Amino acid sequence: MEYSLRELCQLSGVSARTLRYYDEIGLLKPVRVDATRYRYYDDASIITLQTILFYRPLRVPLAEIRHLLCVPLSEQAALLKAHLLGLRSQYDALSDLIHRVETTLASMKGDYIMQNSIQFEDLKQTIVQENEALYGDELRPLYGDEQIAQSNAKIQGMTQAQYQQAQALSAQLKTTLQKALLEGDPSGTLAQKAFTLHKQWLCYHWPSYSKQAHKGLAALYLADERFTAYYDAIAPGAAQFLHDAIVSACS
């Protein structure tokens, strides 16, 4: 039996515009087109359209549907399973996003005070990810994957109090380093105080401490221009001076 474009629209509830688009992309071609360019379909076309309408609510892209129409049922099942995994991944990410938006909205309304712990956990995760992105290639050969994993675990296990203490040590180190530079002696009292502060700060991030590892990090402060720039921003020559102070204290 043959159906005109209008009749197929009435039978399926699909608009003429959509059917024309399906024709253009090769998803559902009419069995014939008359002299006036009017499209006609047959019973097989209806079955194909039903298959398309089955997959569309499943958010299967049209290109994948076109492929599914050409493969055996067994292969269709495998492709659908792969599509299902993708949907589940999107669902998990969307669910997490919805939860965060709902929490934020509730906080804005005053119905719920957003716990600092949620934001703190996000902060620690960001620190770990940024460290890996910025310095992973340099630190992993130096300390090994296991040591880096243990260090990341220690950061993620920090309490807010420990994090604040580490931040306070970092600020104190910068001030002491500036004063020590004026003194000019890497083995002097202020330089060794800077070394001690740096060691204490490291112990908040490292699973264990050793002088050898500390000296290795000091060498990296000079070998990697990013570390050098960070400390030299505190005061010109601070990277070299801190390196020398660490080597002096660890020798």
C-alpha positions as a LaTeX table, in Angstrom:
\begin{tabular}{lrrr}
\hline
Residue & $x$ (\AA) & $y$ (\AA) & $z$ (\AA) \\
\hline
Met1 & 0.00 & 0.00 & 0.00 \\
Glu2 & 1.17 & 3.51 & $-0.79$ \\
Tyr3 & 0.87 & 6.58 & 1.41 \\
Ser4 & 1.29 & 10.21 & 0.50 \\
Leu5 & 3.37 & 12.52 & 2.67 \\
Arg6 & 0.21 & 14.00 & 4.18 \\
Glu7 & $-1.24$ & 10.55 & 4.93 \\
Leu8 & 1.98 & 9.43 & 6.63 \\
Cys9 & 1.93 & 12.60 & 8.72 \\
Gln10 & $-1.64$ & 11.85 & 9.82 \\
Leu11 & $-0.84$ & 8.21 & 10.61 \\
Ser12 & 2.35 & 8.89 & 12.57 \\
Gly13 & 1.86 & 12.34 & 14.05 \\
Val14 & 5.20 & 13.38 & 12.55 \\
Ser15 & 5.29 & 16.74 & 10.80 \\
Ala16 & 5.87 & 17.09 & 7.07 \\
Arg17 & 8.92 & 19.21 & 7.79 \\
Thr18 & 10.46 & 16.39 & 9.85 \\
Leu19 & 9.77 & 13.79 & 7.17 \\
Arg20 & 11.37 & 16.02 & 4.54 \\
Tyr21 & 14.42 & 16.39 & 6.80 \\
Tyr22 & 14.62 & 12.62 & 7.28 \\
Asp23 & 14.61 & 12.32 & 3.49 \\
Glu24 & 17.41 & 14.89 & 3.13 \\
Ile25 & 19.72 & 13.08 & 5.56 \\
Gly26 & 18.91 & 9.64 & 4.16 \\
Leu27 & 17.16 & 8.39 & 7.27 \\
Leu28 & 13.76 & 7.73 & 5.69 \\
Lys29 & 13.61 & 7.98 & 1.91 \\
Pro30 & 10.25 & 7.91 & 0.08 \\
Val31 & 9.67 & 4.97 & $-2.24$ \\
Arg32 & 8.98 & 7.42 & $-5.04$ \\
Val33 & 8.68 & 11.11 & $-5.82$ \\
Asp34 & 6.22 & 12.20 & $-8.51$ \\
Ala35 & 6.61 & 14.91 & $-11.15$ \\
Thr36 & 5.43 & 17.55 & $-8.70$ \\
Arg37 & 8.13 & 16.36 & $-6.24$ \\
Tyr38 & 5.50 & 14.98 & $-3.88$ \\
Arg39 & 6.75 & 12.10 & $-1.75$ \\
Tyr40 & 5.10 & 8.68 & $-1.38$ \\
Tyr41 & 5.82 & 5.92 & 1.14 \\
Asp42 & 4.90 & 2.25 & 1.58 \\
Asp43 & 4.28 & $-0.18$ & 4.48 \\
Ala44 & 8.01 & $-0.74$ & 4.93 \\
Ser45 & 8.41 & 3.02 & 5.35 \\
Ile46 & 5.90 & 2.95 & 8.22 \\
Ile47 & 7.89 & 0.21 & 9.98 \\
Thr48 & 11.10 & 2.21 & 9.53 \\
Leu49 & 9.44 & 5.34 & 10.89 \\
Gln50 & 8.15 & 3.41 & 13.90 \\
Thr51 & 11.71 & 2.28 & 14.60 \\
Ile52 & 12.96 & 5.86 & 14.35 \\
Leu53 & 10.22 & 7.05 & 16.72 \\
Phe54 & 11.20 & 4.29 & 19.15 \\
Tyr55 & 14.82 & 5.44 & 19.32 \\
Arg56 & 14.27 & 9.22 & 19.36 \\
Pro57 & 12.96 & 9.43 & 22.98 \\
Leu58 & 16.02 & 7.42 & 24.00 \\
Arg59 & 18.15 & 10.37 & 22.84 \\
Val60 & 19.89 & 8.26 & 20.22 \\
Pro61 & 21.42 & 10.64 & 17.63 \\
Leu62 & 19.94 & 10.47 & 14.13 \\
Ala63 & 23.27 & 9.36 & 12.67 \\
Glu64 & 23.30 & 6.37 & 15.05 \\
Ile65 & 19.67 & 5.57 & 14.22 \\
Arg66 & 20.55 & 5.52 & 10.52 \\
His67 & 23.29 & 3.01 & 11.34 \\
Leu68 & 20.99 & 0.94 & 13.56 \\
Leu69 & 18.48 & 0.59 & 10.75 \\
Cys70 & 21.13 & $-1.15$ & 8.65 \\
Val71 & 22.47 & $-3.70$ & 11.16 \\
Pro72 & 21.11 & $-6.99$ & 12.58 \\
Leu73 & 19.12 & $-7.00$ & 15.81 \\
Ser74 & 22.05 & $-8.48$ & 17.77 \\
Glu75 & 24.28 & $-5.59$ & 16.79 \\
Gln76 & 21.52 & $-3.12$ & 17.58 \\
Ala77 & 21.48 & $-4.47$ & 21.13 \\
Ala78 & 25.24 & $-3.94$ & 21.51 \\
Leu79 & 25.00 & $-0.38$ & 20.21 \\
Leu80 & 22.09 & 0.35 & 22.54 \\
Lys81 & 24.08 & $-0.96$ & 25.51 \\
Ala82 & 26.91 & 1.43 & 24.66 \\
His83 & 24.39 & 4.25 & 24.36 \\
Leu84 & 22.92 & 3.28 & 27.74 \\
Leu85 & 26.34 & 3.56 & 29.39 \\
Gly86 & 26.70 & 7.06 & 27.98 \\
Leu87 & 23.25 & 8.04 & 29.25 \\
Arg88 & 24.05 & 6.72 & 32.72 \\
Ser89 & 27.26 & 8.75 & 32.81 \\
Gln90 & 25.33 & 11.87 & 31.78 \\
Tyr91 & 22.67 & 11.07 & 34.38 \\
Asp92 & 25.24 & 10.82 & 37.18 \\
Ala93 & 26.86 & 14.10 & 36.19 \\
Leu94 & 23.48 & 15.82 & 35.83 \\
Ser95 & 22.26 & 14.47 & 39.18 \\
Asp96 & 25.35 & 15.86 & 40.90 \\
Leu97 & 24.86 & 19.22 & 39.19 \\
Ile98 & 21.17 & 19.32 & 40.17 \\
His99 & 22.09 & 18.57 & 43.78 \\
Arg100 & 24.63 & 21.39 & 43.86 \\
Val101 & 22.22 & 23.89 & 42.29 \\
Glu102 & 19.45 & 22.88 & 44.71 \\
Thr103 & 21.82 & 23.27 & 47.64 \\
Thr104 & 22.93 & 26.69 & 46.45 \\
Leu105 & 19.34 & 27.86 & 45.91 \\
Ala106 & 18.33 & 26.65 & 49.35 \\
Ser107 & 21.26 & 28.53 & 50.83 \\
Met108 & 20.24 & 31.71 & 48.98 \\
Lys109 & 16.73 & 31.40 & 50.39 \\
Gly110 & 18.06 & 30.96 & 53.88 \\
Asp111 & 16.44 & 27.53 & 54.19 \\
Tyr112 & 19.75 & 25.75 & 54.42 \\
Ile113 & 23.20 & 26.91 & 55.44 \\
Met114 & 25.62 & 25.43 & 53.00 \\
Gln115 & 28.15 & 23.47 & 54.96 \\
Asn116 & 31.70 & 24.73 & 54.63 \\
Ser117 & 32.81 & 21.12 & 54.51 \\
Ile118 & 31.23 & 20.67 & 51.06 \\
Gln119 & 33.13 & 23.64 & 49.67 \\
Phe120 & 36.29 & 22.52 & 51.49 \\
Glu121 & 36.17 & 19.05 & 49.92 \\
Asp122 & 35.83 & 20.69 & 46.50 \\
Leu123 & 38.80 & 22.93 & 47.28 \\
Lys124 & 41.05 & 20.00 & 48.23 \\
Gln125 & 40.06 & 18.12 & 45.09 \\
Thr126 & 40.87 & 21.21 & 43.01 \\
Ile127 & 44.30 & 21.51 & 44.68 \\
Val128 & 45.13 & 17.88 & 43.86 \\
Gln129 & 43.97 & 18.24 & 40.25 \\
Glu130 & 45.86 & 21.50 & 39.72 \\
Asn131 & 49.05 & 20.09 & 41.24 \\
Glu132 & 48.83 & 17.09 & 38.93 \\
Ala133 & 48.15 & 19.24 & 35.87 \\
Leu134 & 50.91 & 21.74 & 36.63 \\
Tyr135 & 53.67 & 19.66 & 38.21 \\
Gly136 & 52.80 & 15.97 & 37.74 \\
Asp137 & 55.26 & 15.42 & 34.88 \\
Glu138 & 58.14 & 16.76 & 36.99 \\
Leu139 & 57.24 & 15.34 & 40.41 \\
Arg140 & 56.29 & 11.78 & 39.44 \\
Pro141 & 59.74 & 10.85 & 38.05 \\
Leu142 & 61.32 & 12.46 & 41.12 \\
Tyr143 & 59.19 & 10.83 & 43.83 \\
Gly144 & 57.31 & 7.98 & 42.13 \\
Asp145 & 53.60 & 7.30 & 41.58 \\
Glu146 & 53.07 & 5.74 & 45.01 \\
Gln147 & 54.56 & 8.71 & 46.86 \\
Ile148 & 52.46 & 11.13 & 44.82 \\
Ala149 & 49.30 & 9.08 & 45.49 \\
Gln150 & 50.05 & 9.12 & 49.23 \\
Ser151 & 50.64 & 12.86 & 49.12 \\
Asn152 & 47.34 & 13.43 & 47.31 \\
Ala153 & 45.57 & 11.26 & 49.89 \\
Lys154 & 47.10 & 13.31 & 52.71 \\
Ile155 & 45.89 & 16.56 & 51.14 \\
Gln156 & 42.41 & 15.15 & 50.64 \\
Gly157 & 42.41 & 13.93 & 54.24 \\
Met158 & 43.23 & 17.37 & 55.66 \\
Thr159 & 40.85 & 18.93 & 58.14 \\
Gln160 & 39.95 & 22.59 & 57.76 \\
Ala161 & 42.10 & 23.38 & 60.81 \\
Gln162 & 45.11 & 21.61 & 59.26 \\
Tyr163 & 44.61 & 23.43 & 55.98 \\
Gln164 & 44.48 & 26.78 & 57.77 \\
Gln165 & 47.65 & 25.91 & 59.70 \\
Ala166 & 49.42 & 25.03 & 56.43 \\
Gln167 & 48.29 & 28.33 & 54.91 \\
Ala168 & 49.54 & 30.21 & 57.96 \\
Leu169 & 52.92 & 28.49 & 57.67 \\
Ser170 & 53.10 & 29.45 & 53.99 \\
Ala171 & 52.44 & 33.10 & 54.81 \\
Gln172 & 54.98 & 33.05 & 57.65 \\
Leu173 & 57.55 & 31.43 & 55.35 \\
Lys174 & 57.20 & 34.25 & 52.82 \\
Thr175 & 57.71 & 36.93 & 55.47 \\
Thr176 & 60.67 & 35.13 & 57.02 \\
Leu177 & 62.27 & 34.52 & 53.63 \\
Gln178 & 62.10 & 38.24 & 52.81 \\
Lys179 & 63.85 & 39.08 & 56.11 \\
Ala180 & 66.42 & 36.31 & 55.65 \\
Leu181 & 67.36 & 37.65 & 52.23 \\
Leu182 & 68.23 & 40.97 & 53.82 \\
Glu183 & 70.45 & 39.10 & 56.29 \\
Gly184 & 72.07 & 37.41 & 53.29 \\
Asp185 & 73.32 & 34.22 & 54.99 \\
Pro186 & 71.71 & 30.89 & 53.89 \\
Ser187 & 73.05 & 29.27 & 57.05 \\
Gly188 & 72.03 & 32.16 & 59.30 \\
Thr189 & 69.31 & 32.20 & 61.95 \\
Leu190 & 66.54 & 33.62 & 59.79 \\
Ala191 & 67.44 & 31.36 & 56.84 \\
Gln192 & 67.23 & 28.29 & 59.07 \\
Lys193 & 63.91 & 29.51 & 60.45 \\
Ala194 & 62.69 & 29.72 & 56.84 \\
Phe195 & 63.93 & 26.16 & 56.30 \\
Thr196 & 62.04 & 24.94 & 59.39 \\
Leu197 & 58.84 & 26.65 & 58.26 \\
His198 & 59.21 & 25.14 & 54.81 \\
Lys199 & 59.76 & 21.69 & 56.33 \\
Gln200 & 56.69 & 22.05 & 58.54 \\
Trp201 & 54.63 & 23.13 & 55.54 \\
Leu202 & 55.84 & 20.11 & 53.55 \\
Cys203 & 54.83 & 17.77 & 56.37 \\
Tyr204 & 51.22 & 18.84 & 55.86 \\
His205 & 51.47 & 17.58 & 52.26 \\
Trp206 & 53.98 & 14.74 & 52.30 \\
Pro207 & 53.20 & 11.30 & 53.78 \\
Ser208 & 56.73 & 11.21 & 55.25 \\
Tyr209 & 59.74 & 13.53 & 55.41 \\
Ser210 & 63.36 & 12.97 & 54.46 \\
Lys211 & 66.24 & 15.37 & 54.00 \\
Gln212 & 67.07 & 13.78 & 50.65 \\
Ala213 & 63.56 & 14.44 & 49.31 \\
His214 & 63.70 & 17.99 & 50.67 \\
Lys215 & 66.96 & 18.66 & 48.85 \\
Gly216 & 65.50 & 17.14 & 45.69 \\
Leu217 & 62.60 & 19.56 & 45.85 \\
Ala218 & 64.98 & 22.46 & 46.45 \\
Ala219 & 66.88 & 21.51 & 43.29 \\
Leu220 & 63.59 & 21.53 & 41.37 \\
Tyr221 & 62.97 & 25.09 & 42.59 \\
Leu222 & 65.93 & 26.14 & 40.47 \\
Ala223 & 65.51 & 23.65 & 37.61 \\
Asp224 & 61.87 & 24.50 & 36.91 \\
Glu225 & 61.25 & 28.13 & 35.99 \\
Arg226 & 57.68 & 27.98 & 37.35 \\
Phe227 & 58.93 & 27.23 & 40.87 \\
Thr228 & 61.68 & 29.82 & 40.49 \\
Ala229 & 59.17 & 32.46 & 39.39 \\
Tyr230 & 56.86 & 31.63 & 42.33 \\
Tyr231 & 59.54 & 32.20 & 44.96 \\
Asp232 & 61.24 & 35.08 & 43.16 \\
Ala233 & 57.87 & 36.85 & 43.21 \\
Ile234 & 58.24 & 36.95 & 47.01 \\
Ala235 & 61.58 & 38.69 & 46.61 \\
Pro236 & 64.22 & 38.67 & 43.84 \\
Gly237 & 66.62 & 35.78 & 44.41 \\
Ala238 & 64.34 & 34.06 & 46.93 \\
Ala239 & 64.31 & 30.73 & 45.02 \\
Gln240 & 68.11 & 30.48 & 45.04 \\
Phe241 & 68.32 & 31.60 & 48.65 \\
Leu242 & 65.72 & 29.08 & 49.86 \\
His243 & 67.50 & 26.35 & 47.89 \\
Asp244 & 70.80 & 27.22 & 49.57 \\
Ala245 & 69.16 & 27.36 & 53.02 \\
Ile246 & 67.62 & 23.92 & 52.53 \\
Val247 & 70.89 & 22.41 & 51.30 \\
Ser248 & 72.72 & 23.96 & 54.26 \\
Ala249 & 70.24 & 22.58 & 56.78 \\
Cys250 & 70.07 & 19.11 & 55.18 \\
Ser251 & 73.82 & 18.62 & 54.77 \\
\hline
\end{tabular}
